[in-house]
Amino acid sequence: MNKKWIIAIVWLVSSAAANAEPDTKVSRGELLYSTHCIACHSAEIHWRDKQLATDWLSLNAQVRRWQEIAGLGWREDDIASVARYLNAIYYHYPE
């Protein structure tokens, strides 16, 4: 094999590795929640009897409310990402 082929193969392998998705992909919603919310919210808060989130719309409203109280300044897609994450893990409301 000549040097040009070896360089081309190494480049292809390194490009493929750089573009590969990690096996354990963390969603943006999970990242935001675990960074900003988990300190005050254990799993029990989502299972309590007096839940404020009773459907998809109220879940979004609660995420919006608490990020405003915390002064996080999340965009609408951040709020939706966190709501989707919580819905997938705890609530299972139809969207």
ABEGO torsion letter per residue (X at the ends): XBAAAAAAAAAAAAAAAAABBBABBBBAAAAAAAAAAAAABBAAAAABABBABABAAAAAAAAAAAAAAAGAGBBAAAAAAAAAAAAAAAAGBBX
